[in-house]
Amino acid sequence: MKIAIINGPNLNLIGVREPEIYGNRSLVEYLNELVGEYPDVEFSLFQSNHEGAIIDELQRIGFSYDGIVLNAGAYTHYSIAIADCIRAITAPVVETHISDVQARETFRHVSMIKDACATMVAGFGLDSYRLAVDWLIEYANEQ
């Protein structure tokens, strides 16, 4: 099984950025441990602060991977281009957020990508990624 984890803007700063919201642990450190927990899954990890690069990566893997964990960061709230891309690819995408976006600023309550994604996981800290991977594995087993 092949699963991609794609992270958007500013997620490379997890561990130093707003620790009261995102914690003190590095996202890279967490994801490397996560990869070790799933020996039967082939992971790819990608992060970009650029919308077009995220779209390019979704298009590159979106027809050959079994699933995508996507934390689009702020692009979640206004990127119709990413939503259109998700609709165009065949791999199921799990919208993923570290924080509970519904408990934050009002503008974060709106997701432009929500309807294009298979499901959403949010508010479980870094474990949101693990829960998204678990969902993709279960989804694949049901197909």
C-alpha angles and dihedrals in degrees: 000000000000120000126176123206110204122186128191136208122341094000088113085071096060108131093040102036115088096330090189087068105027103026131233099279121105114246090219091054091049094047092049089054090046091054088054091055093061108051092168093056124082106214133196120194123205134171130177138165089209123087094211092053090053090050091048090052093047090052093045095055103019096096099040105040126081093224147348130221105205125190099176092179112203091352086073089074101050115009110113087165092063091045090052090049092051089052090052098053128072102220114098112248125210113205103222133191131178094209130048097261091192090062093051135069116332094246089061091060091076119076118191091189098047098095092048094053127082093230143331134241119191143155101033096105114233089338087075085083093054091048090050091051090048090052092051092049092049091046091052091049090053094053 
